Amino acid sequence: MILLLTTVPFIMMWAVPCFVMVTGALLLNPDKEITVKKIICRYVFRISIVLIVFVSIFTISDVIADKEKIGVTDIVKRIFYKLYTGTSWAHLWYLYLLIGLYLLLPVFRALVKGLDDKEIKYILLIYFIFNSIVPLINQVSKTQTGFYITTNSIFPFYLIIGYMIHSDRIKLNMKKSIALFAFGEILIIILSVVGIKADNSIITSLLGNYSFVPVVITSIGIFGMLKNININKSNKFILLVDKLSFGIYLTHLAFLRYGIRFGGFNPYTHGGIIMIVVIVLLVFILSFLLTYILKLIPGLKNIL
């Protein structure tokens, strides 16, 4: 059971890359007018406010839950420290990534508008080699190459390829998408089993990295699959989940943190896998309902 539950996070590593690819698909379209003012005043400002609000809420709630007796000044200092260093609740790291991508949107938009498909594919290849292949070689060989590119992150790769696939500048049909997804996931599952059984920290650290080659392959595959699925846009529930998804992401960890950590509840000893499934569904429902309620509040409606 432990092996299965440990493997699940690895086979779900495609989630964040797909979010970034969706961002690229929506915001890199040259036909969509997005000015620097709009980027700063709308996108960056919104995420910054979300960060400030939720870092403050989570910091204060932790102080209360831990029964710490500290003054208001110390709480404010802690909030600023956690906000600046990104050391608040773990899932908020994605917001820092999002702000960085937003700030560089003019560069990426100019790139996809000004370059032809062959030049963009070349850039994607360079990103893939230096941010996915080279780190893998370094990890396996336990050496460090002297070669690098200055934009050393895999996420611009996901941003650009999301737009390229969405706009059909890179054609990826359902069969190819399924093949990529299946191939990547099979590799991840095999490596997970081998790494966990052998207690190999190198393999498990690679599996938890968004730049790991099988993760990249899986992410591209599932994005292609979703792109080729004809979803009924009149489905009210899907539209509502889409509308509330950002708030669900922000609030879901609170139910896990306070229900399991502070509530002293151990799902492994109270039902195992079945209980894990129940918790996942319950957390989704509670986060869904909480976000729905929060969006009724005027101030929060515009940022969630």
Secondary structure as UniProt FT lines:
FT   HELIX           2..11
FT   TURN            12..14
FT   HELIX           15..27
FT   TURN            30..31
FT   HELIX           36..38
FT   HELIX           39..44
FT   HELIX           45..65
FT   TURN            66..67
FT   HELIX           72..85
FT   HELIX           90..92
FT   HELIX           93..103
FT   HELIX           105..114
FT   HELIX           117..128
FT   HELIX           129..133
FT   HELIX           134..141
FT   HELIX           155..166
FT   TURN            167..168
FT   HELIX           174..197
FT   TURN            198..199
FT   HELIX           201..207
FT   TURN            210..211
FT   HELIX           213..228
FT   TURN            233..234
FT   HELIX           236..256
FT   HELIX           257..261
FT   TURN            262..264
FT   HELIX           267..269
FT   TURN            270..272
FT   HELIX           273..294
FT   TURN            295..296
FT   HELIX           298..301
FT   TURN            302..303
//
